[in-house]
Every structure is written in structure tokens, then in C-alpha cells.
Amino acid sequence: MTGEEKNLIEELMRKSITKEEFLKRFSVDLNETAFLQYLKRAYDQKNADDLEYVMFIGFAFSLYTEKMADVLCQLLIQDWHHEHEDIASVLQELKDPQSIESLYQTALTNYEYLDYDDSYALAVKCIWALGDINTEYAREKLKLLAQSDNSIIKENAINQLSRNH
């Protein structure tokens, strides 16, 4: 992502320009294909800053689709960025069964930057996403999480299982 693109995104973040103005000035036509390329580039380059900008754009313009599920699953299990909660939220919205394993793994991962979080918000988001996917495989993963020694993970997994039965 170029410096000019980042500056423009920052203007949008600050609400100093409208979405319409942003789209007029942005260097590419922001469609599903272009957005997916930005996501993949951030992943390939392991660029946490670019990923943060790209995720913002995805939310601002509702660009997330099932076509992004694969790269989002790959991103979810990486430890070089801080966008896990947002990615889990997108995957929850997409309800794509291919995200089950990544959501399960992430629910069990303790990322260093989240050491302060005694509420295990990321794990809870992943558990809720598994509950929303609600396939047999997702329920199997929830059953495993329901056996966790962590009371918050256990309780949320049990809640999701009871909600979907």
C-alpha cells in the first residue's frame, strides 16, 4: 500500500473526507477483486500496518465476501498482527464452514499482545462464530472447547452448544 493510499485512508478514518470523496481520490476502483488483492498483499508481506488499513477499508465499504474467507482464515492464525478480533468478526458474519479450524485454533491461542485481556474476548468471538456456523464439525469443535480448563472458554462453548440444539 502506498503512502498516498494510507494518507487517504487516514483522512477517511478521521472523517475529514466523505466515502464518496475517498472513492474519487483512491488510486484503484475499490471492488471485491482489488480488495482481495490488498488483503493478500498484506498477508504475503506480513505487513501489520497495511492489514490494519485494509481491514478498515473492508468495514467502511462492506467489501467482505466469501471469496475472502480463505485469506482471512490464514490471517487469523498469524501472530504478526493485531487484527484477530476484527477478522473473527468478519468470519462470524460470513459463516463459512472453511473457517472452523482457524476459529478453533485461534480460540485456544494466547497472543502476547492480548495478555492483558482477562475476558478472553478473542476466544469468545471465535466461539460465537463457531456457534453461528453451526455445522456438525463446528459443534464438534465447540464440544472440545467446552472441555477447556479455562472457565470463560468452557462457559461460552457450552452456551453456544445449548443455543444451537
Stockholm file with secondary structure:
# STOCKHOLM 1.0

chainA/1-165         MTGEEKNLIEELMRKSITKEEFLKRFSVDLNETAFLQYLKRAYDQKNADDLEYVMFIGFAFSLYTEKMADVLCQLLIQDWHHEHEDIASVLQELKDPQSIESLYQTALTNYEYLDYDDSYALAVKCIWALGDINTEYAREKLKLLAQSDNSIIKENAINQLSRNH
#=GR chainA/1-165 SS CCHHHHHHHHHHHTTSSCHHHHHHHSSSCCCHHHHHHHHHHHHHHTCHHHHHHHHHHHHHTTCCCGGGHHHHHHHHTCSSCSCHHHHHHHHHHHTCGGGHHHHHHHHTCCCGGGTTCTTCHHHHHHHHHHHHHCCHHHHHHHHHHTTCSSHHHHHHHHHHHHHTC
#=GC SS_cons         CCHHHHHHHHHHHTTSSCHHHHHHHSSSCCCHHHHHHHHHHHHHHTCHHHHHHHHHHHHHTTCCCGGGHHHHHHHHTCSSCSCHHHHHHHHHHHTCGGGHHHHHHHHTCCCGGGTTCTTCHHHHHHHHHHHHHCCHHHHHHHHHHTTCSSHHHHHHHHHHHHHTC
//
